[in-house]
Amino acid sequence: MGKNSPIGVFDSGVGGLTVVKALLEELPEENFIYFGDTANVPYGNKSKQQLFEYAHNIINFLINRGVKAIVVACGTHSSVTLPDIADQYSIPLLGVVKAGSRSATKITNNGRIGIAATSATVNSRAYTREIQQTNPDYQVFETACPHFVPLVESGNLDGKEVRNAVQEYLDPLMDHGIDTLVLGCTHYPFLTPVIKEFVGKDVNLIDPSYETINDLKGILARQQLYAVGNEEPLREFYVSGNDDSFYKVGNLLIGNAIRKVNKIVLD
Ligand code: DGL
């Protein structure tokens, strides 16, 4: 493992591409390997035991490919599995919850913060814990938005179905008088235009991706692992299920940055 080893990134599907977008913009010289567990999407309704099994299989796959760090580009794994497994591996693993919580606490004025995330993330209360560690007086309102992931996975980013789902899930959060809303599942930032229109200009939307990449920069700097002289970075994409859909929707979401998608079975 060295400076030009790749960074591993994973999610259940295309959601982690929000983090890839930030990675491409902020650290364009880095090699990376992305794994989308499309055979098991959505993660949000899976049991803890299943999620731990997926996490170990994917992390082992990435470590076997020689990654120097892993970005858990998934709110569900960042809240449910990462806190328990981060210390079990010899390379750094980082997720999106700390970053998203930090961004929210920096920007809120009234201390009323909404979290839109998967059911598994909401049930874990990871965001509430993290935010209240900064200030126990902050009030955190979490809501699960189960229809958002299938909509984004199918490239459905606007239209009646999306607008109805946004209204159904976010109306109750707005009733709590939030001034900040964390998009706590990495799929959700792809719905930002519709969500922004619904919540209005007075509510700050937090996409944890850029702050997560900032955390990654800190790790690479401390461990002297920044890529050097890497003019043609390797960018590999793997999925466990539907590769055609990942290719089409993924390219729609991140502006044709995906050249090829490799389908593999993890044991
Ligand atoms: N994008 C993931 C997350 O951030 C997974 C969502 C899902 O598959 O349900 O939670």
py3Dmol code that shows the C-alpha trace and the ligand (Angstrom):
import py3Dmol

protein = """\
ATOM      1  CA  MET A   1       0.000   0.000   0.000  1.00  0.00           C
ATOM      2  CA  GLY A   2       1.347   3.418  -0.924  1.00  0.00           C
ATOM      3  CA  LYS A   3       0.512   6.961  -1.957  1.00  0.00           C
ATOM      4  CA  ASN A   4      -0.938   5.929  -5.307  1.00  0.00           C
ATOM      5  CA  SER A   5      -3.010   3.057  -3.966  1.00  0.00           C
ATOM      6  CA  PRO A   6      -6.702   3.583  -4.676  1.00  0.00           C
ATOM      7  CA  ILE A   7      -9.356   4.811  -2.285  1.00  0.00           C
ATOM      8  CA  GLY A   8     -12.282   2.432  -1.786  1.00  0.00           C
ATOM      9  CA  VAL A   9     -15.798   3.856  -1.859  1.00  0.00           C
ATOM     10  CA  PHE A  10     -19.028   1.910  -1.399  1.00  0.00           C
ATOM     11  CA  ASP A  11     -22.801   2.148  -1.163  1.00  0.00           C
ATOM     12  CA  SER A  12     -25.868   0.059  -2.008  1.00  0.00           C
ATOM     13  CA  GLY A  13     -26.072   1.579  -5.490  1.00  0.00           C
ATOM     14  CA  VAL A  14     -25.726   4.962  -7.145  1.00  0.00           C
ATOM     15  CA  GLY A  15     -26.105   6.999  -3.919  1.00  0.00           C
ATOM     16  CA  GLY A  16     -22.399   6.946  -3.113  1.00  0.00           C
ATOM     17  CA  LEU A  17     -21.807   8.726  -6.406  1.00  0.00           C
ATOM     18  CA  THR A  18     -22.645  11.966  -4.549  1.00  0.00           C
ATOM     19  CA  VAL A  19     -19.400  11.332  -2.658  1.00  0.00           C
ATOM     20  CA  VAL A  20     -17.585  10.318  -5.859  1.00  0.00           C
ATOM     21  CA  LYS A  21     -18.615  13.649  -7.378  1.00  0.00           C
ATOM     22  CA  ALA A  22     -16.994  15.487  -4.477  1.00  0.00           C
ATOM     23  CA  LEU A  23     -13.945  13.197  -4.690  1.00  0.00           C
ATOM     24  CA  LEU A  24     -13.526  13.908  -8.413  1.00  0.00           C
ATOM     25  CA  GLU A  25     -13.750  17.649  -7.809  1.00  0.00           C
ATOM     26  CA  GLU A  26     -11.633  17.855  -4.662  1.00  0.00           C
ATOM     27  CA  LEU A  27      -9.050  15.102  -5.158  1.00  0.00           C
ATOM     28  CA  PRO A  28      -8.836  14.581  -8.935  1.00  0.00           C
ATOM     29  CA  GLU A  29      -5.432  12.856  -8.782  1.00  0.00           C
ATOM     30  CA  GLU A  30      -6.650  10.043  -6.549  1.00  0.00           C
ATOM     31  CA  ASN A  31      -7.276   6.548  -7.902  1.00  0.00           C
ATOM     32  CA  PHE A  32     -10.475   5.000  -6.628  1.00  0.00           C
ATOM     33  CA  ILE A  33     -12.527   1.814  -6.720  1.00  0.00           C
ATOM     34  CA  TYR A  34     -16.272   2.153  -6.269  1.00  0.00           C
ATOM     35  CA  PHE A  35     -18.510  -0.723  -5.245  1.00  0.00           C
ATOM     36  CA  GLY A  36     -22.298  -0.450  -5.621  1.00  0.00           C
ATOM     37  CA  ASP A  37     -24.069  -3.347  -3.946  1.00  0.00           C
ATOM     38  CA  THR A  38     -26.950  -3.263  -6.421  1.00  0.00           C
ATOM     39  CA  ALA A  39     -27.895  -6.892  -5.745  1.00  0.00           C
ATOM     40  CA  ASN A  40     -28.867  -5.830  -2.217  1.00  0.00           C
ATOM     41  CA  VAL A  41     -30.271  -2.321  -2.743  1.00  0.00           C
ATOM     42  CA  PRO A  42     -32.069  -0.897  -0.775  1.00  0.00           C
ATOM     43  CA  TYR A  43     -30.052  -1.175   2.429  1.00  0.00           C
ATOM     44  CA  GLY A  44     -32.501   0.922   4.432  1.00  0.00           C
ATOM     45  CA  ASN A  45     -34.848  -1.965   5.262  1.00  0.00           C
ATOM     46  CA  LYS A  46     -32.170  -4.608   5.955  1.00  0.00           C
ATOM     47  CA  SER A  47     -31.460  -6.158   9.357  1.00  0.00           C
ATOM     48  CA  LYS A  48     -28.322  -5.265  11.298  1.00  0.00           C
ATOM     49  CA  GLN A  49     -26.986  -8.768  10.748  1.00  0.00           C
ATOM     50  CA  GLN A  50     -27.380  -8.491   6.971  1.00  0.00           C
ATOM     51  CA  LEU A  51     -25.762  -5.059   6.951  1.00  0.00           C
ATOM     52  CA  PHE A  52     -22.725  -6.324   8.918  1.00  0.00           C
ATOM     53  CA  GLU A  53     -22.356  -9.197   6.473  1.00  0.00           C
ATOM     54  CA  TYR A  54     -22.496  -6.870   3.444  1.00  0.00           C
ATOM     55  CA  ALA A  55     -20.032  -4.452   5.056  1.00  0.00           C
ATOM     56  CA  HIS A  56     -17.440  -7.142   5.798  1.00  0.00           C
ATOM     57  CA  ASN A  57     -17.698  -8.660   2.306  1.00  0.00           C
ATOM     58  CA  ILE A  58     -17.335  -5.320   0.557  1.00  0.00           C
ATOM     59  CA  ILE A  59     -14.538  -4.050   2.805  1.00  0.00           C
ATOM     60  CA  ASN A  60     -12.601  -7.289   2.333  1.00  0.00           C
ATOM     61  CA  PHE A  61     -13.048  -7.031  -1.431  1.00  0.00           C
ATOM     62  CA  LEU A  62     -11.726  -3.466  -1.414  1.00  0.00           C
ATOM     63  CA  ILE A  63      -8.812  -4.301   0.905  1.00  0.00           C
ATOM     64  CA  ASN A  64      -7.868  -7.220  -1.355  1.00  0.00           C
ATOM     65  CA  ARG A  65      -7.680  -4.689  -4.191  1.00  0.00           C
ATOM     66  CA  GLY A  66      -5.095  -2.749  -2.178  1.00  0.00           C
ATOM     67  CA  VAL A  67      -7.045   0.348  -1.131  1.00  0.00           C
ATOM     68  CA  LYS A  68      -5.340   2.789   1.253  1.00  0.00           C
ATOM     69  CA  ALA A  69      -8.565   4.070   2.871  1.00  0.00           C
ATOM     70  CA  ILE A  70     -12.292   3.421   2.566  1.00  0.00           C
ATOM     71  CA  VAL A  71     -15.047   6.005   2.358  1.00  0.00           C
ATOM     72  CA  VAL A  72     -18.311   4.481   3.520  1.00  0.00           C
ATOM     73  CA  ALA A  73     -20.424   6.557   1.119  1.00  0.00           C
ATOM     74  CA  CYS A  74     -23.612   5.307   2.677  1.00  0.00           C
ATOM     75  CA  GLY A  75     -25.588   6.837   5.528  1.00  0.00           C
ATOM     76  CA  THR A  76     -26.971   3.459   6.560  1.00  0.00           C
ATOM     77  CA  HIS A  77     -23.564   1.787   6.971  1.00  0.00           C
ATOM     78  CA  SER A  78     -22.087   4.948   8.469  1.00  0.00           C
ATOM     79  CA  SER A  79     -24.725   4.831  11.213  1.00  0.00           C
ATOM     80  CA  VAL A  80     -25.314   1.106  11.739  1.00  0.00           C
ATOM     81  CA  THR A  81     -22.109  -0.834  11.029  1.00  0.00           C
ATOM     82  CA  LEU A  82     -19.195   1.626  10.873  1.00  0.00           C
ATOM     83  CA  PRO A  83     -19.138   2.573  14.590  1.00  0.00           C
ATOM     84  CA  ASP A  84     -18.606  -1.117  15.462  1.00  0.00           C
ATOM     85  CA  ILE A  85     -16.208  -2.139  12.718  1.00  0.00           C
ATOM     86  CA  ALA A  86     -14.031   0.914  12.074  1.00  0.00           C
ATOM     87  CA  ASP A  87     -11.295  -0.372  14.393  1.00  0.00           C
ATOM     88  CA  GLN A  88     -11.265  -3.891  13.002  1.00  0.00           C
ATOM     89  CA  TYR A  89      -9.293  -3.003   9.894  1.00  0.00           C
ATOM     90  CA  SER A  90      -5.736  -1.829   9.421  1.00  0.00           C
ATOM     91  CA  ILE A  91      -6.679   0.999   7.036  1.00  0.00           C
ATOM     92  CA  PRO A  92      -8.767   4.109   7.864  1.00  0.00           C
ATOM     93  CA  LEU A  93     -12.521   3.866   7.325  1.00  0.00           C
ATOM     94  CA  LEU A  94     -14.651   6.987   7.389  1.00  0.00           C
ATOM     95  CA  GLY A  95     -18.339   7.651   6.888  1.00  0.00           C
ATOM     96  CA  VAL A  96     -20.772  10.471   6.255  1.00  0.00           C
ATOM     97  CA  VAL A  97     -22.544  10.876   9.624  1.00  0.00           C
ATOM     98  CA  LYS A  98     -19.845  12.809  11.476  1.00  0.00           C
ATOM     99  CA  ALA A  99     -19.323  15.076   8.471  1.00  0.00           C
ATOM    100  CA  GLY A 100     -23.053  15.707   7.928  1.00  0.00           C
ATOM    101  CA  SER A 101     -23.637  16.371  11.629  1.00  0.00           C
ATOM    102  CA  ARG A 102     -20.691  18.775  11.821  1.00  0.00           C
ATOM    103  CA  SER A 103     -21.941  20.741   8.794  1.00  0.00           C
ATOM    104  CA  ALA A 104     -25.420  20.984  10.332  1.00  0.00           C
ATOM    105  CA  THR A 105     -24.190  22.205  13.719  1.00  0.00           C
ATOM    106  CA  LYS A 106     -22.019  24.835  12.048  1.00  0.00           C
ATOM    107  CA  ILE A 107     -24.856  26.314  10.017  1.00  0.00           C
ATOM    108  CA  THR A 108     -27.999  26.086  12.181  1.00  0.00           C
ATOM    109  CA  ASN A 109     -29.226  29.267  13.838  1.00  0.00           C
ATOM    110  CA  ASN A 110     -32.256  28.023  15.736  1.00  0.00           C
ATOM    111  CA  GLY A 111     -30.792  24.634  16.753  1.00  0.00           C
ATOM    112  CA  ARG A 112     -33.678  22.717  15.148  1.00  0.00           C
ATOM    113  CA  ILE A 113     -32.241  20.223  12.693  1.00  0.00           C
ATOM    114  CA  GLY A 114     -34.087  17.770  10.463  1.00  0.00           C
ATOM    115  CA  ILE A 115     -32.606  14.495   9.258  1.00  0.00           C
ATOM    116  CA  ALA A 116     -34.000  12.766   6.174  1.00  0.00           C
ATOM    117  CA  ALA A 117     -32.516   9.264   5.926  1.00  0.00           C
ATOM    118  CA  THR A 118     -33.263   5.555   5.549  1.00  0.00           C
ATOM    119  CA  SER A 119     -35.278   3.653   8.161  1.00  0.00           C
ATOM    120  CA  ALA A 120     -32.135   1.880   9.381  1.00  0.00           C
ATOM    121  CA  THR A 121     -30.314   5.184   9.862  1.00  0.00           C
ATOM    122  CA  VAL A 122     -33.281   6.798  11.611  1.00  0.00           C
ATOM    123  CA  ASN A 123     -33.701   3.794  13.932  1.00  0.00           C
ATOM    124  CA  SER A 124     -30.004   3.961  14.884  1.00  0.00           C
ATOM    125  CA  ARG A 125     -30.362   7.623  16.039  1.00  0.00           C
ATOM    126  CA  ALA A 126     -26.727   8.078  15.011  1.00  0.00           C
ATOM    127  CA  TYR A 127     -27.316  11.621  13.712  1.00  0.00           C
ATOM    128  CA  THR A 128     -29.138  12.698  16.880  1.00  0.00           C
ATOM    129  CA  ARG A 129     -26.292  11.358  19.060  1.00  0.00           C
ATOM    130  CA  GLU A 130     -23.604  12.975  16.966  1.00  0.00           C
ATOM    131  CA  ILE A 131     -25.340  16.377  16.799  1.00  0.00           C
ATOM    132  CA  GLN A 132     -26.224  16.446  20.494  1.00  0.00           C
ATOM    133  CA  GLN A 133     -22.616  15.693  21.377  1.00  0.00           C
ATOM    134  CA  THR A 134     -21.825  19.133  19.994  1.00  0.00           C
ATOM    135  CA  ASN A 135     -24.724  20.769  21.802  1.00  0.00           C
ATOM    136  CA  PRO A 136     -27.231  18.795  23.915  1.00  0.00           C
ATOM    137  CA  ASP A 137     -29.767  21.599  23.473  1.00  0.00           C
ATOM    138  CA  TYR A 138     -30.052  21.101  19.738  1.00  0.00           C
ATOM    139  CA  GLN A 139     -33.302  19.448  18.759  1.00  0.00           C
ATOM    140  CA  VAL A 140     -33.056  16.792  16.086  1.00  0.00           C
ATOM    141  CA  PHE A 141     -36.047  15.467  14.144  1.00  0.00           C
ATOM    142  CA  GLU A 142     -35.406  12.344  12.094  1.00  0.00           C
ATOM    143  CA  THR A 143     -37.650  10.954   9.385  1.00  0.00           C
ATOM    144  CA  ALA A 144     -37.363   7.930   7.119  1.00  0.00           C
ATOM    145  CA  CYS A 145     -37.965   8.427   3.390  1.00  0.00           C
ATOM    146  CA  PRO A 146     -38.135   4.894   1.947  1.00  0.00           C
ATOM    147  CA  HIS A 147     -39.359   5.853  -1.533  1.00  0.00           C
ATOM    148  CA  PHE A 148     -36.444   8.149  -2.297  1.00  0.00           C
ATOM    149  CA  VAL A 149     -33.856   5.399  -2.956  1.00  0.00           C
ATOM    150  CA  PRO A 150     -35.903   3.456  -5.572  1.00  0.00           C
ATOM    151  CA  LEU A 151     -36.723   6.758  -7.288  1.00  0.00           C
ATOM    152  CA  VAL A 152     -33.059   7.774  -7.545  1.00  0.00           C
ATOM    153  CA  GLU A 153     -31.938   4.251  -8.515  1.00  0.00           C
ATOM    154  CA  SER A 154     -34.331   4.410 -11.476  1.00  0.00           C
ATOM    155  CA  GLY A 155     -33.118   7.870 -12.494  1.00  0.00           C
ATOM    156  CA  ASN A 156     -36.435   9.423 -11.478  1.00  0.00           C
ATOM    157  CA  LEU A 157     -35.333  12.790 -10.132  1.00  0.00           C
ATOM    158  CA  ASP A 158     -38.425  14.953 -10.742  1.00  0.00           C
ATOM    159  CA  GLY A 159     -42.110  14.620 -11.615  1.00  0.00           C
ATOM    160  CA  LYS A 160     -45.280  13.866  -9.715  1.00  0.00           C
ATOM    161  CA  GLU A 161     -44.057  10.783  -7.853  1.00  0.00           C
ATOM    162  CA  VAL A 162     -40.948  12.565  -6.584  1.00  0.00           C
ATOM    163  CA  ARG A 163     -42.873  15.689  -5.582  1.00  0.00           C
ATOM    164  CA  ASN A 164     -45.511  13.662  -3.727  1.00  0.00           C
ATOM    165  CA  ALA A 165     -42.838  11.722  -1.841  1.00  0.00           C
ATOM    166  CA  VAL A 166     -40.961  14.919  -0.950  1.00  0.00           C
ATOM    167  CA  GLN A 167     -44.140  16.493   0.402  1.00  0.00           C
ATOM    168  CA  GLU A 168     -45.167  13.374   2.331  1.00  0.00           C
ATOM    169  CA  TYR A 169     -41.804  12.967   4.078  1.00  0.00           C
ATOM    170  CA  LEU A 170     -40.707  16.546   4.568  1.00  0.00           C
ATOM    171  CA  ASP A 171     -43.964  18.234   5.556  1.00  0.00           C
ATOM    172  CA  PRO A 172     -43.789  16.867   9.138  1.00  0.00           C
ATOM    173  CA  LEU A 173     -40.167  18.039   9.462  1.00  0.00           C
ATOM    174  CA  MET A 174     -41.133  21.525   8.299  1.00  0.00           C
ATOM    175  CA  ASP A 175     -43.871  21.566  10.959  1.00  0.00           C
ATOM    176  CA  HIS A 176     -41.086  21.278  13.575  1.00  0.00           C
ATOM    177  CA  GLY A 177     -39.658  24.626  12.451  1.00  0.00           C
ATOM    178  CA  ILE A 178     -36.288  23.259  11.306  1.00  0.00           C
ATOM    179  CA  ASP A 179     -33.823  25.696   9.744  1.00  0.00           C
ATOM    180  CA  THR A 180     -31.424  22.966   8.587  1.00  0.00           C
ATOM    181  CA  LEU A 181     -32.085  19.655   6.835  1.00  0.00           C
ATOM    182  CA  VAL A 182     -29.420  16.969   6.517  1.00  0.00           C
ATOM    183  CA  LEU A 183     -29.758  14.717   3.484  1.00  0.00           C
ATOM    184  CA  GLY A 184     -28.652  11.770   5.583  1.00  0.00           C
ATOM    185  CA  CYS A 185     -28.776   9.142   2.866  1.00  0.00           C
ATOM    186  CA  THR A 186     -26.271   9.586   0.060  1.00  0.00           C
ATOM    187  CA  HIS A 187     -28.942   9.038  -2.597  1.00  0.00           C
ATOM    188  CA  TYR A 188     -30.952  12.080  -1.522  1.00  0.00           C
ATOM    189  CA  PRO A 189     -28.720  14.948  -2.742  1.00  0.00           C
ATOM    190  CA  PHE A 190     -29.653  13.876  -6.273  1.00  0.00           C
ATOM    191  CA  LEU A 191     -33.188  15.108  -5.428  1.00  0.00           C
ATOM    192  CA  THR A 192     -31.907  18.504  -4.261  1.00  0.00           C
ATOM    193  CA  PRO A 193     -33.733  20.691  -6.838  1.00  0.00           C
ATOM    194  CA  VAL A 194     -37.159  19.319  -5.833  1.00  0.00           C
ATOM    195  CA  ILE A 195     -36.322  19.258  -2.111  1.00  0.00           C
ATOM    196  CA  LYS A 196     -34.985  22.823  -2.228  1.00  0.00           C
ATOM    197  CA  GLU A 197     -38.088  24.058  -3.976  1.00  0.00           C
ATOM    198  CA  PHE A 198     -40.229  22.409  -1.293  1.00  0.00           C
ATOM    199  CA  VAL A 199     -38.348  23.542   1.839  1.00  0.00           C
ATOM    200  CA  GLY A 200     -37.675  27.053   0.534  1.00  0.00           C
ATOM    201  CA  LYS A 201     -34.714  29.372   0.885  1.00  0.00           C
ATOM    202  CA  ASP A 202     -34.852  29.650   4.690  1.00  0.00           C
ATOM    203  CA  VAL A 203     -33.883  26.014   5.252  1.00  0.00           C
ATOM    204  CA  ASN A 204     -30.213  25.047   4.790  1.00  0.00           C
ATOM    205  CA  LEU A 205     -29.750  21.764   2.951  1.00  0.00           C
ATOM    206  CA  ILE A 206     -26.763  19.682   3.982  1.00  0.00           C
ATOM    207  CA  ASP A 207     -25.162  17.224   1.577  1.00  0.00           C
ATOM    208  CA  PRO A 208     -22.479  15.521   3.726  1.00  0.00           C
ATOM    209  CA  SER A 209     -20.305  14.577   0.707  1.00  0.00           C
ATOM    210  CA  TYR A 210     -17.937  17.548   0.587  1.00  0.00           C
ATOM    211  CA  GLU A 211     -17.301  17.573   4.330  1.00  0.00           C
ATOM    212  CA  THR A 212     -16.663  13.811   4.125  1.00  0.00           C
ATOM    213  CA  ILE A 213     -14.032  14.413   1.453  1.00  0.00           C
ATOM    214  CA  ASN A 214     -12.550  17.092   3.722  1.00  0.00           C
ATOM    215  CA  ASP A 215     -12.240  14.450   6.440  1.00  0.00           C
ATOM    216  CA  LEU A 216     -10.572  12.172   3.903  1.00  0.00           C
ATOM    217  CA  LYS A 217      -8.106  14.938   3.030  1.00  0.00           C
ATOM    218  CA  GLY A 218      -7.200  15.201   6.715  1.00  0.00           C
ATOM    219  CA  ILE A 219      -6.504  11.467   6.911  1.00  0.00           C
ATOM    220  CA  LEU A 220      -4.430  11.434   3.723  1.00  0.00           C
ATOM    221  CA  ALA A 221      -2.425  14.433   4.943  1.00  0.00           C
ATOM    222  CA  ARG A 222      -1.751  12.931   8.398  1.00  0.00           C
ATOM    223  CA  GLN A 223      -0.724   9.588   6.965  1.00  0.00           C
ATOM    224  CA  GLN A 224       1.215  11.152   4.073  1.00  0.00           C
ATOM    225  CA  LEU A 225      -0.872   9.219   1.592  1.00  0.00           C
ATOM    226  CA  TYR A 226      -1.852  11.846  -0.977  1.00  0.00           C
ATOM    227  CA  ALA A 227      -1.457  10.533  -4.540  1.00  0.00           C
ATOM    228  CA  VAL A 228       1.502  12.028  -6.382  1.00  0.00           C
ATOM    229  CA  GLY A 229       2.161  12.619 -10.081  1.00  0.00           C
ATOM    230  CA  ASN A 230      -0.920  10.662 -11.026  1.00  0.00           C
ATOM    231  CA  GLU A 231      -2.069  12.206 -14.282  1.00  0.00           C
ATOM    232  CA  GLU A 232      -4.253   9.344 -15.440  1.00  0.00           C
ATOM    233  CA  PRO A 233      -6.062   8.193 -12.335  1.00  0.00           C
ATOM    234  CA  LEU A 234      -7.654   4.773 -12.255  1.00  0.00           C
ATOM    235  CA  ARG A 235     -11.404   4.928 -11.655  1.00  0.00           C
ATOM    236  CA  GLU A 236     -13.038   1.553 -11.432  1.00  0.00           C
ATOM    237  CA  PHE A 237     -16.708   0.795 -10.832  1.00  0.00           C
ATOM    238  CA  TYR A 238     -18.021  -2.562  -9.623  1.00  0.00           C
ATOM    239  CA  VAL A 239     -21.564  -3.685  -8.890  1.00  0.00           C
ATOM    240  CA  SER A 240     -23.061  -6.885  -7.518  1.00  0.00           C
ATOM    241  CA  GLY A 241     -26.347  -6.649  -9.483  1.00  0.00           C
ATOM    242  CA  ASN A 242     -27.723  -4.664 -12.409  1.00  0.00           C
ATOM    243  CA  ASP A 243     -24.745  -3.128 -14.244  1.00  0.00           C
ATOM    244  CA  ASP A 244     -26.667  -1.584 -17.183  1.00  0.00           C
ATOM    245  CA  SER A 245     -28.867   0.501 -14.947  1.00  0.00           C
ATOM    246  CA  PHE A 246     -25.902   1.577 -12.792  1.00  0.00           C
ATOM    247  CA  TYR A 247     -24.057   2.677 -15.932  1.00  0.00           C
ATOM    248  CA  LYS A 248     -27.005   4.652 -17.356  1.00  0.00           C
ATOM    249  CA  VAL A 249     -28.289   6.234 -14.157  1.00  0.00           C
ATOM    250  CA  GLY A 250     -24.790   6.750 -12.736  1.00  0.00           C
ATOM    251  CA  ASN A 251     -23.695   8.638 -15.839  1.00  0.00           C
ATOM    252  CA  LEU A 252     -26.862  10.710 -15.750  1.00  0.00           C
ATOM    253  CA  LEU A 253     -26.096  11.622 -12.131  1.00  0.00           C
ATOM    254  CA  ILE A 254     -22.408  12.437 -12.381  1.00  0.00           C
ATOM    255  CA  GLY A 255     -21.986  13.679 -15.923  1.00  0.00           C
ATOM    256  CA  ASN A 256     -20.553  10.699 -17.807  1.00  0.00           C
ATOM    257  CA  ALA A 257     -17.679   9.967 -15.439  1.00  0.00           C
ATOM    258  CA  ILE A 258     -18.302   6.199 -15.615  1.00  0.00           C
ATOM    259  CA  ARG A 259     -16.626   4.474 -18.571  1.00  0.00           C
ATOM    260  CA  LYS A 260     -17.240   0.853 -17.642  1.00  0.00           C
ATOM    261  CA  VAL A 261     -19.108  -1.076 -14.955  1.00  0.00           C
ATOM    262  CA  ASN A 262     -17.840  -4.492 -13.865  1.00  0.00           C
ATOM    263  CA  LYS A 263     -20.308  -6.966 -12.419  1.00  0.00           C
ATOM    264  CA  ILE A 264     -18.949  -9.303  -9.750  1.00  0.00           C
ATOM    265  CA  VAL A 265     -20.197 -11.709  -7.135  1.00  0.00           C
ATOM    266  CA  LEU A 266     -18.743 -11.329  -3.633  1.00  0.00           C
ATOM    267  CA  ASP A 267     -18.569 -14.383  -1.380  1.00  0.00           C
TER     268      ASP A 267
END
"""
ligand_1 = """\
10
DGL
N -27.292 5.477 0.032
C -27.407 4.684 1.210
C -27.549 5.503 2.440
O -26.915 6.539 2.463
C -28.246 3.433 1.083
C -29.699 3.621 0.878
C -30.426 2.342 0.670
O -29.941 1.491 -0.084
O -31.508 2.176 1.275
O -28.192 5.190 3.406
"""
view = py3Dmol.view(width=600, height=400)
view.addModel(protein, "pdb")
view.setStyle({"model": 0}, {"cartoon": {"style": "trace"}})
view.addModel(ligand_1, "xyz")
view.setStyle({"model": 1}, {"stick": {}})
view.zoomTo()
view.show()
